[in-house]
Amino acid sequence: MYARLKGGLYILKRCDHLTTHIKGSQPRSLATWRKVHCTARYISKMTSNTDASQTGGVAPKAGVLEKVDTLEYWLERWEQRDIGFHMENVNKSLEKHIDRLLKGRQNLRLFIPLCGKTVDIKWLADQGHTVVGVEISEQAINEFFSEHNLEFTKKAVQGFDGPLYKSSDEKIRLYCGDLFHFNRDLEGQFDGIWDRASLVAINRDDRKKYSELILSLMNPDCVYLLHTVTYDHSKYEGPPRSTTLDEVQQLYGK
């Protein structure tokens, strides 16, 4: 079972290879019409009153076929500065529900898949946690360290297809490469996972493989905070890709 926080936010807790319900109140909708960037146009979370004014001036196209996004596609997005998915401030959903992720624990090891250059990394590290991320774009990782004026080292990693960037205090560890080449042999398992824009970016055919990777990275007390969007994907395929509660349950078990 899952604690569903309105606005497409879910909390899953792993316990002996199971996910269990975390009881809690149902907060108000999380930025229902927050715009998210998708291939040169904006869409917003789709409901019955979606119109072009709420989707950056361009309504979602009907009949968009399912497509597959390659690693080159995402590299090109960064190169062309087509990164409307990047947020300049700490994610409000993370701020609001940080206590559910941390559960009063300190000095945690946290994982952020497909992390980009999110400022959430430094925000969590500044609280004393060690943050590990994986990102395909070396440009994004370099920009992260530059924009936060952080010293770092870069080194090759045996068993991974790209370099590891580490802050001088080693509280931030960002792997540059294919997420599906990452595994728990590299960093062990984690106390918490923050998934703001990762599952929704994954190709549908890769979602099972993705969920298996996430589960393998969760220690018995790990809390997985997952943020999704939901809309009629027959009209727009994404990314971000629509993800329902039923789909989350199918991926991670009931």
C-alpha positions, -999 to 999 in steps of 0.1 A, spaced: 0 0 0 10 36 -5 5 70 11 -7 91 -17 -2 128 -13 -24 147 -36 -8 161 -67 9 130 -79 32 125 -49 36 91 -33 55 77 -4 66 41 -4 84 24 25 102 -8 20 102 -33 48 116 -68 43 112 -64 6 76 -52 8 62 -17 6 39 -7 34 14 22 39 27 52 57 -3 68 74 -7 105 73 -30 134 63 -38 142 27 -23 177 20 -38 200 -5 -29 197 -42 7 203 -51 10 230 -77 -18 214 -98 -10 237 -128 28 238 -124 41 239 -160 67 213 -170 88 215 -202 84 189 -228 102 190 -262 99 227 -271 65 232 -256 48 233 -223 20 211 -210 5 212 -176 -12 186 -155 -42 177 -176 -77 179 -162 -111 186 -178 -104 224 -180 -70 222 -197 -66 248 -224 -38 264 -244 -34 293 -220 -25 268 -192 0 249 -214 23 277 -224 2 287 -253 2 253 -271 -24 227 -264 -13 191 -263 -16 174 -296 -41 146 -301 -30 113 -313 7 115 -304 22 81 -309 43 64 -282 79 73 -286 112 62 -272 137 87 -258 173 79 -263 203 90 -242 213 112 -271 179 129 -269 185 140 -233 221 151 -241 207 172 -269 182 188 -245 210 200 -223 232 211 -252 203 232 -266 193 245 -232 159 228 -236 157 222 -199 124 236 -187 123 206 -163 151 222 -143 138 242 -113 158 271 -100 146 266 -64 143 237 -41 113 216 -51 83 227 -30 70 191 -27 103 180 -13 103 209 11 68 202 23 72 165 28 109 163 38 99 150 73 82 120 56 114 112 37 138 117 67 115 104 95 136 121 121 168 104 109 201 122 105 232 118 83 213 97 58 225 84 25 201 96 -2 197 88 -39 184 110 -67 181 92 -100 184 113 -132 194 142 -110 203 168 -136 217 198 -117 188 201 -93 194 224 -63 177 197 -42 211 180 -41 229 208 -22 198 215 -1 199 179 12 237 178 16 236 211 36 214 193 61 242 168 67 231 140 43 252 123 17 236 126 -17 243 103 -46 229 111 -80 232 97 -115 229 119 -146 237 113 -183 248 149 -190 283 158 -180 274 194 -188 246 193 -162 270 180 -135 297 205 -143 271 233 -141 259 220 -108 293 223 -92 301 256 -109 268 273 -99 272 263 -63 309 272 -62 318 237 -50 352 221 -54 352 186 -67 372 158 -80 365 136 -110 377 100 -114 369 69 -134 349 42 -116 354 5 -122 321 -11 -131 304 21 -144 304 36 -178 313 71 -168 332 92 -142 323 100 -106 322 136 -95 327 141 -58 325 173 -37 356 180 -15 337 168 16 323 138 -3 288 147 7 278 149 -29 286 121 -53 273 124 -89 278 96 -114 279 106 -150 265 79 -172 236 55 -180 214 51 -150 208 14 -159 246 8 -155 244 19 -119 240 -7 -92 243 -12 -55 278 -26 -58 289 10 -64 273 27 -34 254 1 -15 218 7 -5 202 39 5 181 53 34 160 74 11 152 81 -25 138 113 -40 123 107 -74 110 140 -87 115 136 -125 130 102 -131 102 76 -133 81 100 -154 111 104 -178 117 67 -183 105 50 -215 74 28 -207 92 -3 -219 120 4 -194 98 10 -164 99 -26 -150 137 -26 -152 137 8 -136 115 -3 -106 137 -33 -101 168 -11 -99 151 13 -74 140 -16 -52 175 -31 -53 189 2 -40 165 4 -10 177 -8 24 151 -22 48 143 13 63 144 32 30 117 57 22 110 64 -15 94 97 -22 80 97 -58 65 126 -76 44 119 -107 21 136 -132 -12 122 -145 -30 131 -177 -45 114 -208 -15 100 -225 -34 91 -256 -33 128 -263 3 134 -253 30 108 -245 55 130 -227 80 132 -212 70 137 -185 49 105 -189 16 101 -172 18 77 -142 -12 65 -123 -14 50 -88 -23 16 -104 9 18 -125 29 26 -94 14 -4 -76 21 -27 -106 58 -15 -106 65 -17 -69 40 -42 -57 10 -38 -34 
